[in-house]
Amino acid sequence: MKKVNLFEELIKERSKQITSEELKTAVKNIWSKDDQIKKSLNKKNDEKFNVLKFDKMKTKNIFHQETIKKICVRYRLRFLDSNLFKGEYPKNITKIIGKIERNHDTTLSNFMIMAPSKLFKIKSPDDPILFVPIGNNYYYLIHKWGEEFNYIRKLMVLPFKNIDNLTIFSVLVSVLFALLGKLFMPSLTFSEVFILFLFLVKGFIFIFFYMFFLTRRNFSESIWNSKYDSF
């Protein structure tokens, strides 16, 4: 089974939205506005962004919040403050951050992490990525570590992307069971199979939605940057 590289997924998604030159121009324009930078530096710490040296930045490591959101929703991940992270950092993380700080003559702050929900509660070897904000909803990727997961994860969490997906999933499961009913009971007429399908749709929609909310879960589009416990 082919593995998913979240870094490559982010790059693919970003390439659909903006070219490298447009990205450089957009980021350069952020720092050319002195008044905007001073205003941002005076905001609360949770809104402060990091000013890095433009010529020393790697364009491939710059991602807009919308790109990050799409990957989080697609793979049911979260993008939260690093102080909520409960997993383990790689042993050389301080050297990696220190090297970037020396190259850019700055002190990085307000770290953000993209990772599965469970990494913000218990230790896990899955695939976290560390970012810092650099302004205008852009984030700079500092480091990625951990094991990669299978593409099958995308299929497994697809029903939980939003309410439409869960409804469609319920209908598809109903279709499957209705066809199985016809397979095991060939004497059923088309009308009877259709009635069975309608009965199954009602049943599965009720079961899936009831179990989904009973376990205090929420849809991926709602929780990707939520600090609360509905995951």
Buried (B, 14 or more C-beta within 10 A) or exposed (E): EEEBBBBEBBBEBBEEEBEEEEBBEBBEEBBEEEEBBEEBEEEEEEEBBBBBEEEEBEEBBBBBBEBBBBBBBBBBBBBBBBEEBEBBBBEEBEEBBEEBBEEBEBEBEBBBBBBBBBBBBEEBEBBBBBBBBBBBBBBBBBBBBBEBBEBEBBEEBBBBBBEEBBBEBBBEBBEEBBEEBBEEEEEBEEEBBEEBBEEBBEBBBEEBBEEBEEEEBBBBBBBBBBEEEEB
